[in-house]
């Protein structure tokens, strides 16, 4: 609630209960239950909550126009003394009938009896008092009661509408800038993702290049090693020619020696053959001698036997 004039705050505060002045107004029953469950039940905070009517009462016209009441000193209905969001205004019109309660001046209090009798209003405000009017069921007479107005405590602080409008415009501009920043941030995030992908690709390429560089270094080392081996082999080629010449000379010498050995071997073979022939002759001669020896021994044995036989005969004859 935002009072249009601070001095009229006392009328609103005396008309609306303090609980409802501090209440949260909801348009949805479900939203109100969620709010109360979270704030009152879970957080253990003392709060009031009300729900606005489904059908709006905010713009409901009063039963009597203000022009009819101006002659009694009334200058406004309660509803026109302040600004409020439509759901709040609708709730107050429905619950407190603020669109039917006129606010008067000292002039109204001075002619209060006439006001009561002629207007037949249920509630009215004068400069410093509140009047509640009831019609007797039995006598049909109007019974009134009045109370002095309490000093306003809550609604004395008003909002500068122009400043509020300016701040709302600033807020909208900030929100637009925020949306632009968020849009830019999203673009930066997308760009960052793209750059991360590019970075990963470059890292992979760098890794591949390092591997290729390592392989190149290894190949260069192998090539260098092979070149060294080739140089050694080239040096060894010169030595090989010398060694080949030496080897050829040695081969010739060996061949000469081999020829000599072959010649000597041939001579030795001939000698061996001659000796073998001689050996065969000697064996034959030895066989002949042995045969003759055996024959002589047999003759000797026969002669010996004949001699012993002769000797025996001679003995016997003697």
Secondary structure, 3 states (H helix, E strand, C coil): CEECCHHHHHHHHHHCCHHHHCCEEECCHHHHHHHHHHHHHHCCCCCCEEECCCCCCCCCCCCCCHHHHHHHCCCEEHHHHEECCHHHHHHHHHHHCCCCCEECCHHHHHCHHHHHHHHCCCEEECCCEEEEEEECCCCCCEEEEEEECCCCCCCCCCCCHHHHHHHHHHHHHHHHHHHHHHHHHHHHHHHHHHHHHHHHHHHHHHHHHHHHHHHHHHHHHHHHHHHHHHHHHHHHHHHHHHHHHHHHHHHHHHHHHHHHHHHHHHHHHHHHHHHHHHHHHHHHHHHHHHHHHHHHHHHHHHHHHHHHHHHHHHHHHC
